[in-house]
Amino acid sequence: MVETKSIMIVGVGGQGSLLSSKLLGRLLLDEGYDVKVSEVHGMSQRGGSVVTYVRFGDKVASPIVDLGGADMVVSFEPLEAARYCAYMKEGAIAVTNTQKVDPMPVITGAAVYPEDPLGMLEKKGMKVDAIDALALAREAGSVRAVNLVLLGRMSRYFDFSLDAWMRAIDACVPPKFIEINRLAFMLGRGE
């Protein structure tokens, strides 16, 4: 019996979080798990917050991750990781990009970007794995490959074969972008 695991992918619209959840869901299905994926959009086309839930195990009843239920959060931006802290289990892993993207309240002057959002997560007992995904995506050949850099980093916490990840990338990414995305994944993985 495999205990149900819950992953949240959080970011800002247009960063590729929906492709990330599709790719992760494909990998998990191919590996024989029952998988539920749910997308929650918040002005995703306008730079608003986007959250995707991915839950997998022997039998998953619901795609929704409850407060305190996430085993892992993959975040495209540090403040987005901190924003969903309440959803993380104690000791959860936060894989996050270090690139700061000011949310609309900060841009308009209605709020101030917190000084150390990742430090806040660590103080609450989360394991933070922060990476400059934008720099690695540029190295791979496209700033749009941040999502695959983050999936590569996340893959280090799972026992799935590299071939399984590559098959999922090949199945979900348009053919003309496969090589860049494979390279971005490998750079994020650290190989």
HELIX and SHEET records of a PDB file:
HELIX    1   1 SER A   17  ASP A   30  1                                  14    
HELIX    2   2 SER A   44  ARG A   46  5                                   3    
HELIX    3   3 PRO A   78  ARG A   83  1                                   6    
HELIX    4   4 CYS A   85  TYR A   87  5                                   3    
HELIX    5   5 MET A  104  ILE A  107  1                                   4    
HELIX    6   6 PRO A  117  LYS A  123  1                                   7    
HELIX    7   7 ALA A  133  ALA A  140  1                                   8    
HELIX    8   8 VAL A  143  ALA A  145  5                                   3    
HELIX    9   9 VAL A  146  SER A  155  1                                  10    
HELIX   10  10 LEU A  162  CYS A  172  1                                  11    
HELIX   11  11 PRO A  175  PHE A  177  5                                   3    
HELIX   12  12 ILE A  178  ARG A  189  1                                  12    
SHEET    1   A 6 ASP A  34  HIS A  41  0                                        
SHEET    2   A 6 SER A  49  GLY A  57 -1                                        
SHEET    3   A 6 LYS A   5  VAL A  12 -1                                        
SHEET    4   A 6 ALA A  70  SER A  75  1                                        
SHEET    5   A 6 MET A  88  ASN A  97  1                                        
SHEET    6   A 6 LYS A 127  ILE A 131  1                                        
END                                                                             
